[in-house]
C-alpha cells in the first residue's frame, strides 16, 4: 500500500518516530512530574519490551492491521462494504468503530484475570512518560494484534482508514503517556472530545477506582457514555502515586523481571 506515492509502513514509522522524538524532547524541556526511577533503567526496560513486541508481531502476525484490511478487501469481506455508504462516511464510521473496539479491549484487560496478568506489565511502571506507551508484554501485544485484525476483517474497513487509525492511535498513545501537561484552558476544551495526558495519568494511578477508569486512547466519548470517565484524581495530578501499589520499587525497571511478571506468583491484592 502506498501513501502519496510512498511506502505506507515507512510513512507510518516516520510519523510515529517523529512523534516519539517530539514528546520526548517536550518531557526533557518541561517535565511535569519527577520520575521515581532512573531514566536509564526505565527506558531500557520499556524500549526493550517494545523491540521484543515488534519482533513478535512481525514473526507471528506479519500481515498486521493494514494487511488484514487489504486481505479482507480483496475478498469483499466485512460489514461496511455491504452498507453501500459513501466512501467518506465509511471511513469515519470505521475510525469510530475501531476506537470503540479498542476501548472495549482495554476494559477487558482490566476485568479478565488472565488478561490483567499480562496487562499489569504496562501498569507496574511507577513512572509515567512517553516510553510507558511502549511498555507492554509481548504476549499481550500478539493477542491484541490478533484481536484488532479480526475487528478489521469483520468491519471490512478500508486499508486507508486502518492505516490512518493505526498511525493516529500510536501517536495518541505516545501523547497520552507523555510527562507533560496541557495549559488549563486547552485541557478543558481538548478533554471534551479527546483523551489528554491528565486523563490517562489518572488511569495509571495506584487507586483501583482510578486505575479502572479512562480506558480510551483517542476519544473520551466512550468513557463518558459507558460510565468509566473520571475527570480528576483523588490526590491531584502531581501528588498521585503511579503504578500498582504492590510494585512500588525498582523491579519494573528490569527487563527480565517485566517479561516474567505474568507467570510469577502474584501478591494477594493483585491476583
Buried (B, 14 or more C-beta within 10 A) or exposed (E): BEBEEEEBBEBBEEBBEEBBEBBBEBBEEEBBBEBBBEBEBBBBBBBBBBEBBEEBBEEEBEBBBBBBBBBBBEEEBBEBBEEEBEEEEBBEBBBBBBBBBBBBBBBBBBEEEEBBBBBBBBBBBBBBBBBBBBBBBBBBBBBBBBBBBEBBBBBBBBBBBBBBBBBBBBBBBBBBBBBBBBEEEEBEEBBEEBBBBBBBBBBBBBBEEBBBBBBBBBBBBBBBEBEBBBEEBEEEBEEBBBBBBBBBEBBBBBBEBBBEBBEEEBEEEBE
